[in-house]
Amino acid sequence: MAIRKAVILCAGEGTRLRPLSFCRPKHLMQVAGRPLLGWILEALSEAGIEQIGVITPPDPDALREFVEDGKRWGMTATYLVQPEPLGLAHALDTAREFVGDEPLLMYLGDNALEWSLAQFIKRFEESQAQAAVLVKQVDDPRQYGVVEMTGGQVMRMVEKPPEPRSNLAIVGVYAFQPVIFDVIERIAPSARGEYEITDAIQRLLEDGGRVIAHELEGFWEDAGSPADLLRINGFYLRQLSLELRGVVDAASVVEGPIGLDVGTQVTNSRLSGPSLIGKDSVIANCTIGPDVTIGSNCHIINAQLRNCIVEDDTHIENLPAGLIESVIGRQVRMTGEECCSRPRRIVVGDMCCIEVT
């Protein structure tokens, strides 16, 4: 049976992204001009998914406001509340009724990856396996679920082992037959008090089930920290076809791919791509880029930005030494002084006022 349904896990609190995640779920953090979840929904739609079950925390308003009924992406959306953060298997189990007796795709809603989901789904459908996972080689697998496999067949799976016997980490994309729900009923909480999806898959293996893995060689990152967000931002900027739709004066220089939305004005500045600036923004006496995303209705005056995300309605002025590797939230007011002699790395949550000295 073909996979038509996807379960997207969006109930995580995003504690490592605070203060950015105090005001909204981490899945709605802006990268390359749109929320991360928007990129994921687009990829699911392109892969042929028709129905999505969005796993939310008890307060799902922000996620509902963004996804709505899902029709923007050609899908229908159902919202499923995970009342407590008790692990990935527990989160998936809240979708039991939504999934029914069909196979499913499970996608962690804070993951960005360079992979054809349609290809992953097709391989799973043709394999007659009970589960499939994406894996990637990492330098330190101790922080991940780790897969041991032979010839594409998973032999063993362990969550965050202190002494890994493989460097293959599980990427946040899985495919399952509905038997996974019966298996979840038979696992116990782990030492950290969570129902681990790795434990469920391991139990499936012990029951004689077949689990396959596909190795990802391209980009993968989960949005666990501001540095992760910046890497994801740079990755997606390179996927875009960027256009100059705003106004750049004769005293400015444009180098590389630049996206400039309507109503934005650039004066006496240097723009280096890839970079993206939203609509109705003002850029004056600045050096911007590469790998910079600036939102709509922003004013950036006499500043340098490199490898940064600046969200909507934010004003930055008098930072001639500039910001690097920084994430600035919405409705922020940031001012500096002409004497600032070195670039700063700063993470600022929404609606803050900050003076850089």
Backbone hydrogen bonds, N-H to C=O, Kabsch-Sander energy under -0.5 kcal/mol:
donor,donor_aa,acceptor,acceptor_aa,energy
4,R,2,A,-0.6
4,R,103,P,-0.5
5,K,103,P,-0.6
6,A,51,Q,-2.3
7,V,105,L,-3.1
8,I,6,A,-0.6
8,I,53,G,-2.6
9,L,7,V,-0.6
9,L,107,Y,-2.3
10,C,8,I,-0.7
10,C,55,I,-2.1
17,L,14,G,-1.6
18,R,15,T,-1.3
20,L,17,L,-1.5
21,S,17,L,-0.6
22,F,19,P,-1.5
23,C,20,L,-0.7
28,L,25,P,-1.9
29,M,26,K,-1.7
31,V,34,R,-2.8
34,R,31,V,-1.2
36,L,29,M,-2.2
37,L,27,H,-2.4
38,G,35,P,-1.0
39,W,35,P,-1.2
40,I,36,L,-1.6
41,L,37,L,-2.7
42,E,38,G,-1.9
43,A,39,W,-1.9
44,L,40,I,-2.4
45,S,41,L,-2.4
46,E,42,E,-2.3
47,A,43,A,-1.2
48,G,45,S,-1.7
49,I,44,L,-2.1
50,E,4,R,-2.4
51,Q,4,R,-2.2
52,I,76,T,-2.8
53,G,6,A,-2.8
54,V,52,I,-0.6
54,V,78,T,-3.1
55,I,8,I,-2.9
55,I,53,G,-0.7
56,T,54,V,-0.6
56,T,80,L,-2.5
64,R,60,P,-2.6
65,E,61,D,-2.7
66,F,62,A,-1.5
67,V,63,L,-2.8
68,E,64,R,-2.4
70,G,67,V,-2.0
73,W,70,G,-1.7
74,G,71,K,-1.6
75,M,70,G,-2.0
76,T,50,E,-2.0
77,A,69,D,-1.7
78,T,52,I,-2.5
80,L,54,V,-2.7
82,Q,56,T,-3.0
86,L,84,E,-1.9
89,A,195,Y,-2.0
90,H,195,Y,-0.9
91,A,87,G,-2.2
92,L,88,L,-2.7
93,D,89,A,-2.1
94,T,90,H,-0.9
94,T,91,A,-0.8
95,A,92,L,-2.1
96,R,93,D,-1.5
99,V,95,A,-2.7
100,G,96,R,-2.5
102,E,99,V,-1.1
104,L,176,F,-2.5
105,L,5,K,-1.9
106,M,174,Y,-3.0
107,Y,7,V,-2.7
108,L,172,G,-2.8
109,G,9,L,-2.3
111,N,108,L,-1.7
112,A,221,E,-2.9
114,E,219,F,-2.9
115,W,113,L,-1.0
117,L,115,W,-0.9
120,F,116,S,-2.0
121,I,117,L,-2.8
122,K,118,A,-2.4
123,R,119,Q,-2.4
124,F,120,F,-2.0
125,E,121,I,-2.8
126,E,122,K,-2.0
127,S,123,R,-1.0
127,S,124,F,-0.7
128,Q,124,F,-0.9
129,A,124,F,-0.6
130,Q,210,R,-2.5
131,A,210,R,-1.2
132,A,175,A,-2.3
133,V,212,I,-1.9
134,L,173,V,-1.5
135,V,214,H,-2.5
136,K,169,A,-2.2
138,V,167,N,-2.3
143,Q,140,D,-0.9
144,Y,141,P,-1.9
146,V,158,V,-3.5
147,V,168,L,-2.4
148,E,156,R,-2.8
150,T,153,Q,-2.6
153,Q,150,T,-2.0
154,V,211,V,-2.7
155,M,148,E,-3.2
156,R,148,E,-1.8
158,V,146,V,-2.3
160,K,144,Y,-2.0
160,K,158,V,-0.6
168,L,147,V,-0.5
169,A,136,K,-2.9
169,A,167,N,-0.8
170,I,145,G,-2.3
171,V,134,L,-2.7
171,V,169,A,-0.5
173,V,171,V,-1.7
174,Y,106,M,-2.7
175,A,132,A,-2.3
176,F,104,L,-2.5
177,Q,130,Q,-2.3
180,I,177,Q,-2.1
181,F,178,P,-1.7
182,D,178,P,-0.5
182,D,179,V,-0.6
183,V,179,V,-1.7
184,I,180,I,-2.3
185,E,181,F,-1.2
186,R,183,V,-1.9
187,I,184,I,-1.4
190,S,194,E,-3.2
193,G,190,S,-2.1
195,Y,86,L,-3.2
196,E,194,E,-0.9
200,A,196,E,-1.6
201,I,197,I,-2.3
202,Q,198,T,-2.5
203,R,199,D,-2.3
204,L,200,A,-2.0
205,L,201,I,-2.2
206,E,202,Q,-2.3
207,D,203,R,-1.6
208,G,205,L,-1.9
209,G,204,L,-2.6
211,V,209,G,-0.5
212,I,131,A,-2.2
213,A,152,G,-2.1
214,H,133,V,-2.1
216,L,135,V,-3.8
217,E,215,E,-0.5
221,E,112,A,-2.3
223,A,110,D,-3.1
224,G,222,D,-2.6
229,L,225,S,-2.1
230,L,226,P,-2.1
231,R,227,A,-1.8
232,I,228,D,-2.5
233,N,229,L,-2.7
234,G,230,L,-2.3
235,F,231,R,-2.1
236,Y,232,I,-2.6
237,L,233,N,-2.3
238,R,234,G,-1.2
239,Q,236,Y,-1.5
240,L,236,Y,-0.8
240,L,237,L,-0.7
242,L,240,L,-0.8
245,R,243,E,-1.0
245,R,260,L,-3.0
247,V,264,T,-3.0
249,D,266,V,-2.6
252,S,249,D,-1.6
253,V,269,S,-2.5
255,E,271,L,-3.1
259,G,275,S,-2.6
260,L,243,E,-3.1
260,L,258,I,-0.5
261,D,277,I,-2.0
264,T,261,D,-1.5
265,Q,281,S,-2.4
266,V,247,V,-2.7
267,T,283,I,-2.8
270,R,286,C,-2.5
271,L,253,V,-3.1
272,S,288,I,-3.2
273,G,255,E,-2.9
275,S,257,P,-1.3
276,L,292,V,-2.5
277,I,259,G,-2.8
278,G,294,I,-2.0
278,G,295,G,-0.7
280,D,262,V,-1.5
281,S,278,G,-0.5
282,V,298,C,-2.9
283,I,265,Q,-2.7
284,A,300,I,-2.3
285,N,267,T,-2.1
287,T,303,A,-2.0
288,I,270,R,-3.1
289,G,305,L,-2.5
291,D,274,P,-2.0
292,V,274,P,-0.7
293,T,308,C,-2.2
294,I,276,L,-3.0
295,G,310,V,-2.1
297,N,279,K,-2.7
299,H,314,T,-1.9
300,I,282,V,-2.9
301,I,299,H,-0.6
301,I,316,I,-2.8
302,N,284,A,-2.8
304,Q,319,L,-1.5
305,L,287,T,-2.5
306,R,323,L,-2.0
307,N,290,P,-2.4
308,C,291,D,-0.7
309,I,326,S,-2.0
310,V,293,T,-3.0
311,E,328,I,-2.2
313,D,296,S,-2.7
314,T,311,E,-0.6
315,H,332,V,-2.7
316,I,299,H,-2.9
317,E,334,M,-2.1
318,N,301,I,-1.9
319,L,302,N,-2.1
323,L,304,Q,-2.6
324,I,344,R,-2.4
325,E,306,R,-1.6
326,S,307,N,-0.5
327,V,346,I,-1.5
328,I,309,I,-3.1
329,G,348,V,-2.3
331,Q,312,D,-2.2
332,V,329,G,-0.6
333,R,352,C,-2.6
334,M,315,H,-2.8
334,M,332,V,-0.5
335,T,354,I,-2.1
336,G,317,E,-1.8
340,C,337,E,-2.1
344,R,322,G,-2.2
346,I,344,R,-0.6
348,V,327,V,-2.3
351,M,330,R,-3.4
352,C,349,G,-0.7
354,I,333,R,-2.8
356,V,335,T,-3.3
356,V,354,I,-0.5
357,T,355,E,-0.6
